[in-house]
Amino acid sequence: MTADTRWDHLLLEAGLATLADNGTPYGAIADGALGIKAGRIVFVGARADLPGDPHALAHRVESLHGTWITPGLVDCHTHLVFGGDRAQEFEMRLEGATYEDIARAGGGIVSSVRATRSASEDELFAQSLPRAQALLADGVTTLEIKSGYGLEPEAERRMLRVARRIGVALGIDVRTSFLGMHALPPEYAGRRDEYVALVCDTMLPSLADESLVDAVDAFCEGIGFSHAETERLFKKASELGLPVKLHAEQLSDLGGAALVARYNGLSADHLEWTSEEGIQAMAAAGTVAVLLPGAYYALRDTRPPPIAGFRDHGVAMAVATDLNPGTSPLLSLRLAMGMACTLFRLTPEEALRGATLHAAKALGLDDRGTLAVGQRADLAVWNVRHLPELCYWIGGGLLRETWVAGERLAT
């Protein structure tokens, strides 16, 4: 019996933003064809270069009528699993309340910890799933979700289990990051060393044994954890064979970018206060700079990340939503791309690469983020005439459909 060598799908009459270095902006192919077999891309190129009659090449041939195909978007930094919300704090800040006022009233991260701890796994799943669905509705096909609102073993475990469930329920790849060192829980006030020991010596090894952790993160900041405390966590992660990433230099420069680079970290995120030394360390290690314009916008920050320095040193720049209840309640990665252009002066092409190719790298994934033969067929199909429209339009439904591993997602 002769094996069937035909492709599963062949998509025609669409522009392709391959993001390959082919001498054109976006690696664009204006009248493209894209072949898929067994969940992988097997042909990407001009329609005129197809090696035969389309219907002889593939089981299913489909015209996309002049739309544009990009790699599926990758949101490489979210905190979308949490209990409750903090909308009232948003209103309080607009009425003049300070961070200290809100904290004294029981708000801030403590309120998210309280709501998350009190929620069952099913309740957390029910609250969090719609947030993930909102991201998918604007082109996301791979998603990172952090823990960090439990801050005790069972609540952190519930968060990570919910993250895994979301991936199964939506049919997408969800990568998890353990963020036990997000904040000091109230019950450990005055006992920092005990909590750091709990995170490093008990929580992380246990959760890793349960295959709930893909990467390890921390908040290295004056209001978070010190350089030394963060390095203790990184050493434990290295012993367990887990990659690291870091919330670094959002509010001050504690040398976090250089620290995570020294451990060959996947990414350093935020980075508004990163020094030249930190930039050079990231460049040497190949650590991705993850830009989070949602938090910059929500906090009305005025110091942008050192974009020119990242460009000069060839540091890959990713863009993510930082979706969280307190400082970035942002439900669209495409909107984050537009904000990165407006607030940080990225070009639309840089923003698209940041939400695809470089975001995938920030998760340690090299099988997606571009349209190339052999890559996973994760695709976003857009009802736009020109690729800059993805960043130009503020809101609105531009997405026609998404594909994950060669299968069209149900809408």
Order of alpha helices (4+ residues) and beta strands (2+ residues): beta-beta-beta-alpha-beta-beta-alpha-alpha-alpha-alpha-beta-alpha-beta-alpha-alpha-beta-alpha-beta-alpha-beta-alpha-beta-alpha-alpha-beta-alpha-alpha-alpha-beta-alpha-beta-beta
